[in-house]
Amino acid sequence: MQEISVGIIGGGYMGKAHSVAMSAVGAVFNTTLRPRLEMICARTPDSAERYRLAYGFARATDDWRALVADPAIEAVVIAAPQETHREIAEACFARGLPVLCEKPMGASIEDARAMTAAAQTTGCVNMVAYNYIRTPASQFARRLIAEGAIGQITWFRGEHTEDFHGDPAAPATWRSQGRANGCVGDLAPHIFNAALALMGPVARLNAKVETVHKTRGGVPVTNDDQVQAMCEFASGVTGHLFASRIATGRKMGYAYEITGTDGAIRFDQEDQNAIWLYRREGPGAERGFRKILTGPEHPDYLPFCQGAGHGTGYQDQIIIEARDFLAAIETGAAIWPTFADGLEVARICEAVHASSDSKSWVTVQDF
């Protein structure tokens, strides 16, 4: 075992999740590299010190540049607002530091392009934190598809739906302002990433982006509430993508359906420890979807629990992510999703806006 000193920039919701993950990953997965929580950065000295005490870091700062420049820091997790991602990542790579960056990469496709170029030029380890696709159930779904368990894929439907912005009478917040904070910039990247992971590249799409609640508390809303897109994958398979932050009743509606010639798969993150599998086999009267509860036989489940059906949770996805980041650092191998994979998500986001503006089909690689 070997210690590695980690700095985390951002101490809020995701900063806490990554801090807990780095504290736990060595014990859960018996990793060769064992993170040491060296320094945390937050907006003010008081908040940084509060997070240091709460999460167990050795030191705290309110200056991310000081963290990146500190000679003790050997790897960085970026969990700060997305408009800061590019500058921080470029500074890390200039120092030769591995970077795990929260999604989405930057506040624009220009940021994503620049971050990917910097990663490739320096050769530093880089990963984007798309955690939902790492559940044992979704990893199992990817394996089933790769093995041809449901035959030739004929259709894909994916959604990421929540209702945290669903009350039209709720006051305006930072989420109501700026394109990067809209549904396409916030929720949609998760399901776009899932589509890429499960189905491969998106070739072209036809999208509609909507701002349903145009004012909040008398303040104009400057970004979108939901997006839907017909799409065609490079494989020729067609499908539909949908994301909404105003989907009344939905709390974590990260869900997909995949239809094949010999079967089908259904998954819903609100029941993240189960996958529904249909196989076109046996007598017709006995066919139907089977609910499979994840257990030790499924990917990355056993390190958390020896009992089938007991389940993993949100924090466990972040721990799996931390394991992958450490493995990339240890081996020097690129582990999905890299910044280049994150750029593909950014291309889809840009294509969605362009398609909605032009009311036409667009080719994703044009962006």
C-alpha positions as CSV (number, residue, x, y, z in Angstrom):
1,M,0.0,0.0,0.0
2,Q,1.1,3.5,-0.8
3,E,-0.4,6.8,0.4
4,I,-1.4,9.5,-2.1
5,S,-2.2,13.0,-0.9
6,V,-5.5,14.3,-2.3
7,G,-6.8,17.8,-2.6
8,I,-10.5,18.5,-3.1
9,I,-11.7,21.9,-4.4
10,G,-15.2,22.5,-3.2
11,G,-16.6,21.5,0.1
12,G,-20.4,21.4,-0.5
13,Y,-22.7,18.6,-1.6
14,M,-20.2,16.9,-4.0
15,G,-17.2,18.0,-2.1
16,K,-18.5,16.0,0.9
17,A,-19.4,13.0,-1.3
18,H,-15.8,12.9,-2.8
19,S,-14.3,13.4,0.7
20,V,-16.2,10.5,2.1
21,A,-15.4,8.4,-0.9
22,M,-11.6,9.0,-0.7
23,S,-11.8,8.2,3.0
24,A,-13.6,4.9,2.4
25,V,-12.2,3.6,-0.9
26,G,-9.1,1.9,0.4
27,A,-11.0,-0.1,3.0
28,V,-13.9,-1.0,0.6
29,F,-11.7,-2.1,-2.4
30,N,-8.4,-2.8,-0.7
31,T,-6.7,-0.4,-3.2
32,T,-2.9,-0.2,-3.6
33,L,-3.1,3.6,-3.4
34,R,-4.6,4.8,-0.2
35,P,-5.8,8.5,-0.3
36,R,-4.8,10.9,2.5
37,L,-7.1,13.9,2.8
38,E,-4.4,16.6,2.6
39,M,-6.2,19.8,1.8
40,I,-9.7,21.1,1.1
41,C,-10.6,24.4,-0.6
42,A,-13.8,26.4,-0.1
43,R,-15.0,29.9,-0.8
44,T,-14.0,31.4,2.6
45,P,-11.5,30.6,5.3
46,D,-14.3,29.9,7.8
47,S,-16.1,27.5,5.5
48,A,-12.9,25.8,4.5
49,E,-11.9,25.2,8.1
50,R,-15.4,23.9,8.8
51,Y,-15.1,21.4,6.0
52,R,-11.6,20.4,7.1
53,L,-12.8,19.6,10.6
54,A,-16.0,17.8,9.4
55,Y,-14.3,15.6,6.7
56,G,-10.9,15.0,8.3
57,F,-8.5,17.0,6.1
58,A,-5.1,18.0,7.4
59,R,-5.3,21.5,6.0
60,A,-7.7,24.0,4.5
61,T,-7.6,27.0,2.2
62,D,-9.9,29.4,0.4
63,D,-7.5,29.7,-2.5
64,W,-7.6,26.9,-5.1
65,R,-4.4,28.1,-6.6
66,A,-2.6,27.5,-3.4
67,L,-4.0,24.0,-3.2
68,V,-2.9,23.2,-6.8
69,A,0.6,24.7,-6.3
70,D,1.2,22.9,-2.9
71,P,4.0,20.4,-3.4
72,A,2.3,17.9,-1.1
73,I,-0.7,17.5,-3.3
74,E,-0.5,14.5,-5.7
75,A,-4.1,14.4,-7.1
76,V,-7.0,16.8,-7.3
77,V,-10.8,16.4,-7.3
78,I,-12.7,19.3,-8.8
79,A,-16.1,19.7,-7.1
80,A,-16.4,23.5,-7.5
81,P,-18.9,25.3,-9.7
82,Q,-18.6,24.4,-13.4
83,E,-17.5,27.9,-14.5
84,T,-14.3,27.3,-12.6
85,H,-13.5,23.8,-14.0
86,R,-11.4,24.8,-17.0
87,E,-9.0,27.2,-15.2
88,I,-8.5,24.7,-12.3
89,A,-8.0,21.7,-14.6
90,E,-5.5,23.5,-16.8
91,A,-3.5,24.6,-13.7
92,C,-3.5,21.0,-12.4
93,F,-2.3,19.6,-15.7
94,A,0.5,22.3,-15.9
95,R,1.7,20.8,-12.6
96,G,1.4,17.2,-13.8
97,L,-1.5,16.4,-11.4
98,P,-4.2,13.7,-12.1
99,V,-7.7,15.2,-12.1
100,L,-11.1,13.9,-11.4
101,C,-13.6,16.6,-12.4
102,E,-17.3,16.7,-11.6
103,K,-19.7,16.8,-14.5
104,P,-20.3,18.7,-16.7
105,M,-16.8,19.6,-17.9
106,G,-16.8,23.4,-17.7
107,A,-19.6,25.8,-18.6
108,S,-19.4,25.5,-22.3
109,I,-18.2,23.3,-25.2
110,E,-15.2,25.6,-25.5
111,D,-14.2,24.8,-21.9
112,A,-14.6,21.1,-22.6
113,R,-12.5,21.3,-25.7
114,A,-9.7,23.2,-23.9
115,M,-9.8,20.9,-20.9
116,T,-9.5,17.8,-23.2
117,A,-6.7,19.3,-25.2
118,A,-4.8,20.2,-22.0
119,A,-5.3,16.6,-20.7
120,Q,-4.1,15.1,-24.0
121,T,-1.1,17.4,-24.3
122,T,0.2,16.8,-20.8
123,G,-0.7,13.1,-20.7
124,C,-2.0,13.5,-17.1
125,V,-4.6,11.1,-15.8
126,N,-8.1,12.6,-16.2
127,M,-11.6,11.4,-15.5
128,V,-15.1,13.0,-15.4
129,A,-17.4,12.1,-12.5
130,Y,-20.4,10.5,-14.1
131,N,-21.4,8.3,-11.1
132,Y,-24.9,7.0,-11.9
133,I,-23.8,4.7,-14.7
134,R,-21.5,3.0,-12.2
135,T,-24.3,1.2,-10.2
136,P,-23.9,-2.6,-10.2
137,A,-27.2,-2.7,-12.1
138,S,-26.2,-0.4,-14.9
139,Q,-22.8,-2.1,-15.2
140,F,-24.6,-5.4,-15.5
141,A,-26.8,-3.9,-18.2
142,R,-23.7,-2.8,-20.2
143,R,-22.4,-6.3,-19.9
144,L,-25.6,-7.9,-21.1
145,I,-25.7,-5.6,-24.1
146,A,-22.0,-6.3,-24.9
147,E,-22.6,-10.1,-24.7
148,G,-25.6,-9.9,-27.0
149,A,-28.0,-11.2,-24.4
150,I,-31.0,-9.4,-25.9
151,G,-29.9,-9.7,-29.5
152,Q,-29.6,-6.9,-32.0
153,I,-30.6,-3.6,-30.4
154,T,-33.5,-1.9,-32.1
155,W,-34.5,0.9,-29.8
156,F,-33.3,3.0,-26.9
157,R,-35.1,5.4,-24.6
158,G,-33.4,7.3,-21.8
159,E,-34.5,10.0,-19.4
160,H,-33.2,12.0,-16.4
161,T,-36.3,13.5,-14.7
162,E,-36.6,15.3,-11.4
163,D,-39.0,17.8,-9.9
164,F,-36.8,20.0,-7.7
165,H,-37.7,23.0,-10.0
166,G,-41.3,21.9,-10.5
167,D,-43.2,24.5,-8.5
168,P,-43.9,27.5,-10.8
169,A,-44.5,29.7,-7.7
170,A,-41.0,29.0,-6.3
171,P,-38.7,32.0,-6.3
172,A,-35.8,32.4,-8.7
173,T,-32.4,31.0,-7.7
174,W,-29.0,30.6,-9.4
175,R,-30.5,27.5,-11.1
176,S,-32.8,29.8,-13.0
177,Q,-30.0,31.9,-14.5
178,G,-27.5,31.1,-17.2
179,R,-27.5,28.5,-19.9
180,A,-25.0,26.3,-18.1
181,N,-27.3,26.0,-15.1
182,G,-30.3,24.9,-17.2
183,C,-31.6,21.4,-17.6
184,V,-29.4,20.8,-20.7
185,G,-26.3,21.9,-18.7
186,D,-27.2,20.1,-15.4
187,L,-29.4,17.0,-15.7
188,A,-29.3,16.1,-19.3
189,P,-25.5,15.3,-19.4
190,H,-26.1,12.3,-17.1
191,I,-28.5,10.6,-19.5
192,F,-26.5,11.7,-22.5
193,N,-23.5,9.9,-20.9
194,A,-25.6,6.9,-20.2
195,A,-26.7,6.7,-23.9
196,L,-23.0,6.9,-24.9
197,A,-22.1,4.2,-22.4
198,L,-24.9,1.8,-23.4
199,M,-25.4,2.5,-27.1
200,G,-22.3,4.2,-28.4
201,P,-21.9,7.5,-30.2
202,V,-24.9,9.6,-31.2
203,A,-24.7,10.4,-34.9
204,R,-27.6,13.0,-35.3
205,L,-30.5,14.3,-33.4
206,N,-33.6,16.5,-33.6
207,A,-34.3,18.3,-30.3
208,K,-36.7,20.7,-28.6
209,V,-35.5,22.7,-25.6
210,E,-38.2,24.4,-23.5
211,T,-38.4,27.0,-20.8
212,V,-41.8,26.1,-19.4
213,H,-41.9,28.5,-16.4
214,K,-40.6,31.8,-17.9
215,T,-40.6,33.8,-14.7
216,R,-40.1,33.0,-11.1
217,G,-41.1,35.6,-8.5
218,G,-41.2,38.2,-11.2
219,V,-37.6,37.4,-12.3
220,P,-37.2,36.2,-15.9
221,V,-35.8,32.7,-16.2
222,T,-32.8,32.7,-18.6
223,N,-32.4,28.9,-19.1
224,D,-34.3,25.8,-19.9
225,D,-36.6,23.5,-17.9
226,Q,-36.6,20.4,-20.1
227,V,-35.3,18.9,-23.4
228,Q,-36.3,16.1,-25.6
229,A,-34.6,14.7,-28.6
230,M,-35.1,12.1,-31.3
231,C,-31.7,10.6,-32.0
232,E,-29.9,8.1,-34.3
233,F,-26.8,6.4,-33.0
234,A,-23.8,5.7,-35.1
235,S,-24.8,2.0,-35.0
236,G,-28.1,2.9,-36.8
237,V,-30.3,2.3,-33.8
238,T,-32.8,5.1,-33.2
239,G,-34.1,6.3,-29.9
240,H,-35.3,9.1,-27.7
241,L,-33.7,11.2,-24.9
242,F,-35.5,13.3,-22.4
243,A,-34.5,15.4,-19.4
244,S,-36.6,17.6,-17.1
245,R,-36.2,19.4,-13.8
246,I,-40.0,20.0,-13.6
247,A,-41.2,16.4,-13.9
248,T,-43.7,16.4,-11.1
249,G,-43.4,13.4,-8.8
250,R,-40.0,12.3,-10.1
251,K,-37.1,12.5,-7.6
252,M,-34.3,10.5,-9.3
253,G,-35.8,9.5,-12.7
254,Y,-32.5,8.4,-14.3
255,A,-34.1,5.6,-16.4
256,Y,-33.7,3.7,-19.6
257,E,-35.3,1.1,-21.8
258,I,-33.4,-0.9,-24.4
259,T,-35.2,-3.2,-26.8
260,G,-33.5,-6.0,-28.8
261,T,-34.5,-8.7,-31.1
262,D,-34.2,-11.4,-28.4
263,G,-35.1,-9.4,-25.3
264,A,-35.3,-6.1,-23.5
265,I,-33.8,-4.3,-20.4
266,R,-35.4,-1.7,-18.2
267,F,-33.8,0.3,-15.4
268,D,-34.9,3.1,-13.1
269,Q,-32.5,4.8,-10.6
270,E,-35.3,5.2,-8.1
271,D,-35.0,1.4,-7.7
272,Q,-31.3,1.4,-8.4
273,N,-30.6,-2.1,-7.0
274,A,-32.9,-3.9,-9.5
275,I,-32.8,-4.4,-13.3
276,W,-35.7,-5.8,-15.3
277,L,-34.7,-8.3,-18.0
278,Y,-37.0,-9.9,-20.7
279,R,-35.7,-12.8,-22.7
280,R,-37.6,-14.0,-25.8
281,E,-37.4,-17.7,-24.9
282,G,-39.6,-20.5,-23.5
283,P,-43.3,-20.9,-23.9
284,G,-45.2,-17.7,-24.7
285,A,-47.4,-18.0,-21.7
286,E,-44.4,-18.0,-19.4
287,R,-42.6,-15.0,-20.9
288,G,-42.3,-11.7,-19.1
289,F,-39.9,-9.3,-17.5
290,R,-38.0,-10.7,-14.5
291,K,-36.9,-8.4,-11.7
292,I,-33.2,-9.1,-10.9
293,L,-32.0,-7.8,-7.6
294,T,-28.3,-7.0,-7.6
295,G,-26.0,-9.1,-5.5
296,P,-22.4,-10.3,-5.1
297,E,-22.5,-11.8,-8.7
298,H,-22.9,-8.3,-10.2
299,P,-20.1,-5.8,-10.9
300,D,-18.7,-3.9,-7.9
301,Y,-21.3,-5.1,-5.5
302,L,-19.4,-7.7,-3.3
303,P,-16.9,-5.2,-1.8
304,F,-19.8,-3.4,-0.2
305,C,-22.0,-6.3,0.9
306,Q,-22.1,-10.1,0.8
307,G,-25.9,-10.4,0.7
308,A,-27.9,-10.2,-2.5
309,G,-30.7,-7.7,-2.4
310,H,-29.3,-5.7,0.4
311,G,-28.3,-3.0,-2.1
312,T,-25.9,-0.2,-2.7
313,G,-26.5,3.5,-2.5
314,Y,-25.6,6.9,-4.0
315,Q,-22.4,7.3,-1.9
316,D,-21.3,3.8,-3.1
317,Q,-21.3,5.1,-6.7
318,I,-18.8,7.8,-5.7
319,I,-16.6,5.2,-4.0
320,I,-16.6,3.1,-7.1
321,E,-15.6,6.2,-9.0
322,A,-12.8,6.9,-6.6
323,R,-11.5,3.3,-7.1
324,D,-11.4,3.9,-10.8
325,F,-9.5,7.2,-10.4
326,L,-6.9,5.6,-8.2
327,A,-6.6,2.6,-10.6
328,A,-6.0,5.1,-13.5
329,I,-3.3,6.9,-11.4
330,E,-1.6,3.6,-10.4
331,T,-1.6,2.0,-13.9
332,G,-1.4,5.1,-16.1
333,A,-4.2,3.6,-18.2
334,A,-7.1,5.7,-19.4
335,I,-10.3,4.6,-17.5
336,W,-13.7,5.6,-18.9
337,P,-15.0,8.3,-18.8
338,T,-12.0,10.5,-19.6
339,F,-12.1,14.1,-20.5
340,A,-12.4,13.0,-24.2
341,D,-15.6,11.1,-23.2
342,G,-16.8,14.2,-21.4
343,L,-16.3,16.2,-24.5
344,E,-18.6,13.9,-26.4
345,V,-21.4,14.7,-23.9
346,A,-20.7,18.4,-24.4
347,R,-21.0,17.9,-28.2
348,I,-24.5,16.4,-27.6
349,C,-25.5,19.3,-25.4
350,E,-24.3,21.8,-28.0
351,A,-26.1,19.9,-30.8
352,V,-29.3,19.9,-28.8
353,H,-29.4,23.6,-28.5
354,A,-28.5,24.1,-32.1
355,S,-31.2,21.7,-33.3
356,S,-33.8,23.4,-31.1
357,D,-32.8,26.8,-32.4
358,S,-32.9,25.7,-36.1
359,K,-35.9,23.3,-35.7
360,S,-34.0,20.7,-37.7
361,W,-31.9,17.6,-37.5
362,V,-28.2,18.2,-36.8
363,T,-25.0,16.0,-36.9
364,V,-23.4,15.8,-33.5
365,Q,-19.8,15.6,-34.8
366,D,-20.3,19.0,-36.4
367,F,-19.9,20.4,-33.0
